[in-house]
Amino acid sequence: MSANGRVPLADPERTTQVRRLSCERCATPVLVRKSSLAQTSVQWPDGAEGCAEFAEVLAADGRPRTAVIPTCARLRATIEQAVRSGELAVVDQ
């Protein structure tokens, strides 16, 4: 169990071909698995406060952390670039 009380998934299907990537904007490290072109799994570290885009949304709205923020556009761009360059494989392709 992690410090925040969540139990990490140990399912081999979900942990196969997971890559560590860092956002091109804020360098926040995440674990990413690209299951298909349409499906991406991202596991944020416990301290996702380092995400500059999330920090801007929170400063503007005061909304709760990442649960209501749909995505970080810069991280999405980083992931898409990693797929194009071959750094991140699409599992079902």
C-alpha positions as CSV (number, residue, x, y, z in Angstrom):
1,M,0.0,0.0,0.0
2,S,1.3,3.5,-0.8
3,A,1.5,6.4,1.6
4,N,-1.8,7.7,0.3
5,G,-3.6,4.5,1.0
6,R,-4.0,3.3,-2.6
7,V,-3.0,-0.2,-3.5
8,P,-0.9,-0.3,-6.7
9,L,-2.2,-2.6,-9.4
10,A,-0.1,-5.7,-10.0
11,D,-2.1,-6.9,-13.0
12,P,0.5,-7.9,-15.6
13,E,-1.7,-6.7,-18.4
14,R,-1.7,-3.2,-16.8
15,T,2.0,-3.1,-16.0
16,T,3.4,-4.5,-19.3
17,Q,5.1,-1.8,-21.3
18,V,4.8,1.0,-18.8
19,R,7.3,3.8,-19.4
20,R,8.4,6.6,-17.2
21,L,8.0,9.9,-19.0
22,S,8.5,13.5,-17.8
23,C,6.3,16.3,-19.0
24,E,8.0,18.6,-21.5
25,R,6.7,21.7,-19.6
26,C,7.2,21.0,-15.9
27,A,9.2,17.8,-15.8
28,T,6.7,16.0,-13.6
29,P,7.5,12.3,-13.9
30,V,4.6,9.9,-14.6
31,L,4.2,6.3,-15.6
32,V,2.5,5.8,-18.9
33,R,1.0,2.8,-20.8
34,K,-0.4,3.3,-24.2
35,S,-2.8,0.4,-24.7
36,S,-4.2,1.6,-28.0
37,L,-4.2,4.8,-30.0
38,A,-7.3,5.9,-28.2
39,Q,-6.5,4.6,-24.7
40,T,-3.7,5.9,-22.4
41,S,-3.1,5.1,-18.8
42,V,-1.2,7.6,-16.7
43,Q,-0.2,7.0,-13.1
44,W,0.7,10.2,-11.3
45,P,3.1,10.4,-8.4
46,D,1.7,11.1,-5.0
47,G,3.0,14.7,-5.4
48,A,1.3,15.7,-8.7
49,E,1.4,19.3,-7.4
50,G,4.4,19.8,-9.6
51,C,2.2,19.9,-12.7
52,A,2.2,23.5,-13.9
53,E,-1.1,23.2,-15.8
54,F,-2.9,21.7,-12.9
55,A,-1.5,24.4,-10.6
56,E,-2.8,27.1,-13.0
57,V,-6.3,25.6,-13.0
58,L,-6.3,25.3,-9.2
59,A,-5.1,28.9,-8.8
60,A,-7.9,30.1,-11.1
61,D,-10.8,27.9,-9.7
62,G,-9.7,26.5,-6.4
63,R,-11.1,23.2,-7.5
64,P,-9.9,19.9,-5.9
65,R,-6.8,18.2,-7.3
66,T,-6.7,16.1,-10.4
67,A,-10.0,14.2,-10.1
68,V,-11.9,17.0,-11.8
69,I,-9.2,18.3,-14.2
70,P,-9.6,16.2,-17.3
71,T,-6.0,16.3,-18.6
72,C,-2.8,18.2,-18.9
73,A,-2.5,19.2,-22.5
74,R,1.3,19.5,-22.3
75,L,1.7,16.0,-20.8
76,R,-0.6,14.7,-23.6
77,A,1.7,16.3,-26.2
78,T,4.7,14.7,-24.5
79,I,3.0,11.3,-24.6
80,E,2.0,11.7,-28.3
81,Q,5.6,12.7,-29.2
82,A,7.0,9.7,-27.3
83,V,4.6,7.5,-29.4
84,R,5.7,9.1,-32.7
85,S,9.4,8.8,-31.8
86,G,9.1,5.1,-30.8
87,E,10.0,5.9,-27.1
88,L,6.5,4.7,-26.0
89,A,5.0,1.7,-27.8
90,V,1.3,1.2,-28.5
91,V,0.7,-2.2,-26.9
92,D,-2.3,-3.3,-29.1
93,Q,-0.6,-2.3,-32.4
